[in-house]
C-alpha cells in the first residue's frame, strides 16, 4: 500500500493559482484509520457504506466479507430436476436459503458443488498446516484454536441418522459455517455467492452475486465501441457480478476494483439466448447506455440469472416512467426547505458539509473554490475549498462535476477550479464534461446546480457555488466594509429563515488556538464580497479568475449588481434521487472520457431507497411536503433522454386555478415550430383565455431581469448579445404574432387584468453619489395557487426546457398539509410551505417587509393586484426614470433616442438633494418591465457580427 509521501508531489512554494498545470496527486491514497477498521470488525447490523470506497484496503487488511460474530445459517428446502448435457442422466439442483443477520438470499447448487467445496476446503487446510510459509501464519493460528473437526461430506454414521439428502446437506453446510476457518475461506464465499459488497446496509438487500464472463463493448455512446461488428471485435473477461435492487455492477474477481455500474432505468431489459447475445448460454442486460452481454455455464444458469435479476429489479422505482415522464416518482413526507437568496443557502450548506461522513457530490455550471459560505470572513474556515479539504482529510470522498466551457465564449475558467480543488487532497475528484470536439457538443452546457451529502441531504436550485451569488434581502450595491455586523432576520412559523449566513456559533472541529487557523489578511475584515466576488458583470465580465482576491471592478466607483436567486434543500428518498442523478452523470463521464478511466476516479454506487428512514442529520427549519425530482437530460449529457421540467411547468400552468408566479432569468417561449419550441408561453395564453371565457379571476405574475446578463455599454444599446436576448424576450411577451399579448387579442385591453411583467431595481449612495442598479434575477421558480412550486436550474427557454440541449435539475414541491388563508376575497386552504415562500417573495418585492400596512395575504384580489403590485411597479419605475434616467426605459424607442438620452444629466447629478427626496417614495423593489424599450429597432444581431453568425439555438 502506497504511503502518502509516495503519491504526493512536493507542494509548491508559490501560490496554488500559479501551479495548476500538473495534478499534484498521481493516484489515490488508501488508508483505513484504526477507528474505521475497528468499526468494520465490530459492526453487527451490516457493513458501513465506507467499504465501497475502500475495497483495496478491505482486501489487503483481511477484513472478512462475512460479518464477524454474526452467525450464518442455511436451509436446504427444495430440489429441482434438470437434464445433464448427456440427456441421459437427470441431476438434482438444491435450493439453499441463507440468513446472515438481517440479510437473506438464495443460491442453487448441485451435489457436485458440495463435493467441490469439501475438496477445496480440505486441500486448503492441508496446505496451511504443512506448508511452512509465512503468509499462512495467521490461518495456522486460527486452525490451532479450533476445537471441532471439519465436518465430513461422507460417513455412514451421519448418513444413517439423516432422514433425507436435503437434511443431510443442510446439516453438513451449517456445520461448516460454524467453523471460523471454513466460513471465511474463498471457496466457501464463492459457494455462498458472497463478496465485498454483500452486506453493506445502505446498498439494500444482499441481492444476486457470482462469477461470470462478460463481453466487452455494447456501449450505446457514440465513439465507445470498436469500429467493426460486435460479433468479431470483442473479448471475454472473467468478473464478479453483483445485482442490487436498483443497479448491477461487475468487479474484478478478487473483489477489489469496480469495473462497471449499470443503473436500472425504463429501458432496462434482460434477454436470454443466442438470438440476443450471439453466444451459447448468454444473457443480454440492457439499459439506456449499454447492452451488456454475460456468459453463463449452462442453459439453466442463464435462465436462473435472468429470473433473479428481473425479480430484484421488479420493485425498483426507476424502471417505470414516472409523472411528467420523469425518472423519479413523487416522494411523500419529504423534509424540504426553500431559500430566497444565497445567504441562507450558503450558511446551511456550510453546516451540512461539516456533517458529511461518507460522500459529497457537487455539480455546478460554475464553481469558485475560493467563495466564502459564511460572511463576513475573518479567516478561511468557511471558504469552500477549505471545507472540502477538511472533509477530504477526514476520509470523505468529494466528487465534483464541472461544465467544461468553450473557453473562447466563456471566461469561467473551470480548469482553474478543477486544479485548485484536486491539488488539495486525493479524496477530492473533479471531472469536467463535455469534450466539445469529440462529443460534437459545442452549444450546450451542464447547467445544473446541486450538492448531495451522504446521499441523504441534497440542495438543488439556481445558485452556483460561485462568485457574485451570495446575497440577502438587502441587495446591497456597495461594500466598502460594514460598520456593524448583519442581524439575523426573524424566522417565519415554518422555520424558513431567509438570512442566517452570519459568522457566529460553533465551528465543528475548529482549532481552539486562533493561531492555528492562519487568518492572514482577513483578520478584522468586514467586507461581504472579497475580490472577484464583488461584481457587476454588465459593466465588466469576470476575468483572471486565477487571481480570485483581486478586485474585478473599482468598488469605490462602480456599484455591484445584486443577485436574486432561489434554492431548495431536500432529504431522504428525494435526496437519493438527486444523488442517483449525479451518480449517473459521474459514471457516464467516467466511461466517456478516457482520461477518467483509471482507478483514481471511482465508479459511484447509489444507496438503496429502503434505508432512507434514518436521517443522520436534517437541515434546520425543514418542513414536510411531497417532492419530485425533475431534470432535463439527453444522451450527450447523461446517457438518457428526459424533459420532465418542461412537462411539470406546462402541467402546473394548465391546472392552476388562481394564479402563477414566475421568477426567471429568461422568458423565451411561445412555440412557432421554427425558432422556439417550448410551450410554456402557449400554456399561459391558453390559461388566461380560459379564465376570460369563464369570467373568473386569474393572475400571472412574471419577474425577470431588466437586462440580460452580458457585458455591454447599456447607454449605447448594450451590445449584440444583450440585443439578441432582448429580441427573443420581447418576441415572447409583446412583439410579433406569436407573442403572449398578440395572442390575447380576444381579451383586448383587458390583458392588464391577467398578466403583469416586472423587473427589480434598487439604489444606494456610493462615494457620496447616488447610484442605482438593476437586481439581477437569476431565479428559476414557478409558484402556483399557494399550494405548489418548482425550484431548479432551468430557465424558461429552449436551452433549458427541451431536454436535448442544456442539462438541468429541479424539484417540484407540493404541500400535503393545509392552513387557512384567503384567495380572491374568500376563505382558502393553502399549503403552508408554498404560502410562506410566496409571501417571502412578495413582501420584499412590494415593500411589506418594511411596511406592515401593506397586505399581501390575498394575491389575486383587485386591491393587491392593481393598487399594491402594479401601482408599486409603476411608481418605482417613474421615480427611477426621473432620478437616474437610466435605461431600459419605455420612452426610448430606438437607438437614436437612447444615445440622446445618455447625454442628458439626470436629477441625481443636477440636484442630489431633490433626488434623495424623490427616492424616499420608492417602495420595495418592483419596477414595470419596459415593454416599449427599443420597440422601433430590429434587435436581432446582424449577420456580419459573431453573435449574428451563431446559430439561433444559442440564444433561444
C-alpha positions, 0 to 999 in steps of 0.5 A, a space after each residue: 500500500 502506497 504511503 502518502 509521501 509516495 503519491 504526493 508531489 512536493 507542494 509548491 512554494 508559490 501560490 496554488 493559482 500559479 501551479 495548476 498545470 500538473 495534478 499534484 496527486 498521481 493516484 489515490 491514497 488508501 488508508 483505513 484509520 484504526 477507528 474505521 477498521 475497528 468499526 468494520 470488525 465490530 459492526 453487527 447490523 451490516 457493513 458501513 457504506 465506507 467499504 465501497 470506497 475502500 475495497 483495496 484496503 478491505 482486501 489487503 487488511 483481511 477484513 472478512 466479507 462475512 460479518 464477524 460474530 454474526 452467525 450464518 445459517 442455511 436451509 436446504 428446502 427444495 430440489 429441482 430436476 434438470 437434464 445433464 448435457 448427456 440427456 441421459 442422466 437427470 441431476 438434482 439442483 438444491 435450493 439453499 436459503 441463507 440468513 446472515 443477520 438481517 440479510 437473506 438470499 438464495 443460491 442453487 447448487 448441485 451435489 457436485 458443488 458440495 463435493 467441490 467445496 469439501 475438496 477445496 476446503 480440505 486441500 486448503 487446510 492441508 496446505 496451511 498446516 504443512 506448508 511452512 510459509 509465512 503468509 499462512 501464519 495467521 490461518 495456522 493460528 486460527 486452525 490451532 484454536 479450533 476445537 471441532 473437526 471439519 465436518 465430513 461430506 461422507 460417513 455412514 454414521 451421519 448418513 444413517 441418522 439423516 432422514 433425507 439428502 436435503 437434511 443431510 446437506 443442510 446439516 453438513 453446510 451449517 456445520 461448516 459455517 460454524 467453523 471460523 476457518 471454513 466460513 471465511 475461506 474463498 471457496 466457501 464465499 464463492 459457494 455462498 455467492 458472497 463478496 465485498 459488497 454483500 452486506 453493506 446496509 445502505 446498498 439494500 438487500 444482499 441481492 444476486 452475486 457470482 462469477 461470470 464472463 462478460 463481453 466487452 463493448 455494447 456501449 450505446 455512446 457514440 465513439 465507445 465501441 470498436 469500429 467493426 461488428 460486435 460479433 468479431 471485435 470483442 473479448 471475454 473477461 472473467 468478473 464478479 457480478 453483483 445485482 442490487 435492487 436498483 443497479 448491477 455492477 461487475 468487479 474484478 474477481 478478487 473483489 477489489 476494483 469496480 469495473 462497471 455500474 449499470 443503473 436500472 432505468 425504463 429501458 432496462 431489459 434482460 434477454 436470454 439466448 443466442 438470438 440476443 447475445 450471439 453466444 451459447 448460454 448468454 444473457 443480454 442486460 440492457 439499459 439506456 447506455 449499454 447492452 451488456 452481454 454475460 456468459 453463463 455455464 449452462 442453459 439453466 444458469 442463464 435462465 436462473 440469472 435472468 429470473 433473479 435479476 428481473 425479480 430484484 429489479 421488479 420493485 425498483 422505482 426507476 424502471 417505470 416512467 414516472 409523472 411528467 415522464 420523469 425518472 423519479 416518482 413523487 416522494 411523500 413526507 419529504 423534509 424540504 426547505 426553500 431559500 430566497 437568496 444565497 445567504 441562507 443557502 450558503 450558511 446551511 450548506 456550510 453546516 451540512 458539509 461539516 456533517 458529511 461522513 461518507 460522500 459529497 457530490 457537487 455539480 455546478 455550471 460554475 464553481 469558485 473554490 475560493 467563495 466564502 459560505 459564511 460572511 463576513 470572513 475573518 479567516 478561511 474556515 468557511 471558504 469552500 475549498 477549505 471545507 472540502 479539504 477538511 472533509 477530504 482529510 477526514 476520509 470523505 470522498 468529494 466528487 465534483 462535476 464541472 461544465 467544461 466551457 468553450 473557453 473562447 465564449 466563456 471566461 469561467 475558467 473551470 480548469 482553474 477550479 478543477 486544479 485548485 480543488 484536486 491539488 488539495 487532497 486525493 479524496 477530492 475528484 473533479 471531472 469536467 464534461 463535455 469534450 466539445 470536439 469529440 462529443 460534437 457538443 459545442 452549444 450546450 452546457 451542464 447547467 445544473 446546480 446541486 450538492 448531495 451529502 451522504 446521499 441523504 441531504 441534497 440542495 438543488 436550485 439556481 445558485 452556483 457555488 460561485 462568485 457574485 451569488 451570495 446575497 440577502 434581502 438587502 441587495 446591497 450595491 456597495 461594500 466598502 466594509 460594514 460598520 456593524 455586523 448583519 442581524 439575523 432576520 426573524 424566522 417565519 412559523 415554518 422555520 424558513 429563515 431567509 438570512 442566517 449566513 452570519 459568522 457566529 456559533 460553533 465551528 465543528 472541529 475548529 482549532 481552539 488556538 486562533 493561531 492555528 487557523 492562519 487568518 492572514 489578511 482577513 483578520 478584522 475584515 468586514 467586507 461581504 464580497 472579497 475580490 472577484 466576488 464583488 461584481 457587476 458583470 454588465 459593466 465588466 465580465 469576470 476575468 483572471 479568475 486565477 487571481 480570485 482576491 483581486 478586485 474585478 471592478 473599482 468598488 469605490 466607483 462602480 456599484 455591484 449588481 445584486 443577485 436574486 436567486 432561489 434554492 431548495 434543500 431536500 432529504 431522504 428518498 428525494 435526496 437519493 434521487 438527486 444523488 442517483 442523478 449525479 451518480 449517473 452523470 459521474 459514471 457516464 463521464 467516467 466511461 466517456 472520457 478516457 482520461 477518467 478511466 483509471 482507478 483514481 476516479 471511482 465508479 459511484 454506487 447509489 444507496 438503496 431507497 429502503 434505508 432512507 428512514 434514518 436521517 443522520 442529520 436534517 437541515 434546520 427549519 425543514 418542513 414536510 411536503 411531497 417532492 419530485 425530482 425533475 431534470 432535463 437530460 439527453 444522451 450527450 449529457 447523461 446517457 438518457 433522454 428526459 424533459 420532465 421540467 418542461 412537462 411539470 411547468 406546462 402541467 402546473 400552468 394548465 391546472 392552476 386555478 388562481 394564479 402563477 408566479 414566475 421568477 426567471 432569468 429568461 422568458 423565451 417561449 411561445 412555440 412557432 415550430 421554427 425558432 422556439 419550441 417550448 410551450 410554456 408561453 402557449 400554456 399561459 395564453 391558453 390559461 388566461 383565455 380560459 379564465 376570460 371565457 369563464 369570467 373568473 379571476 386569474 393572475 400571472 405574475 412574471 419577474 425577470 431581469 431588466 437586462 440580460 446578463 452580458 457585458 455591454 455599454 447599456 447607454 449605447 444599446 448594450 451590445 449584440 448579445 444583450 440585443 439578441 436576448 432582448 429580441 427573443 424576450 420581447 418576441 415572447 411577451 409583446 412583439 410579433 404574432 406569436 407573442 403572449 399579448 398578440 395572442 390575447 387579442 380576444 381579451 383586448 385591453 383587458 390583458 392588464 387584468 391577467 398578466 403583469 411583467 416586472 423587473 427589480 431595481 434598487 439604489 444606494 449612495 456610493 462615494 457620496 453619489 447616488 447610484 442605482 442598479 438593476 437586481 439581477 434575477 437569476 431565479 428559476 421558480 414557478 409558484 402556483 395557487 399557494 399550494 405548489 412550486 418548482 425550484 431548479 436550474 432551468 430557465 424558461 427557454 429552449 436551452 433549458 426546457 427541451 431536454 436535448 440541449 442544456 442539462 438541468 435539475 429541479 424539484 417540484 414541491 407540493 404541500 400535503 398539509 393545509 392552513 387557512 388563508 384567503 384567495 380572491 376575497 374568500 376563505 382558502 386552504 393553502 399549503 403552508 410551505 408554498 404560502 410562506 415562500 410566496 409571501 417571502 417573495 412578495 413582501 420584499 418585492 412590494 415593500 411589506 417587509 418594511 411596511 406592515 400596512 401593506 397586505 399581501 395575504 390575498 394575491 389575486 384580489 383587485 386591491 393587491 393586484 392593481 393598487 399594491 403590485 402594479 401601482 408599486 411597479 409603476 411608481 418605482 419605475 417613474 421615480 427611477 426614470 426621473 432620478 437616474 434616467 437610466 435605461 431600459 426605459 419605455 420612452 426610448 424607442 430606438 437607438 437614436 433616442 437612447 444615445 440622446 438620452 445618455 447625454 442628458 444629466 439626470 436629477 441625481 447629478 443636477 440636484 442630489 438633494 431633490 433626488 434623495 427626496 424623490 427616492 424616499 417614495 420608492 417602495 420595495 423593489 418592483 419596477 414595470 418591465 419596459 415593454 416599449 424599450 427599443 420597440 422601433 429597432 430590429 434587435 436581432 444581431 446582424 449577420 456580419 457580427 459573431 453573435 449574428 453568425 451563431 446559430 439561433 439555438 444559442 440564444 433561444 
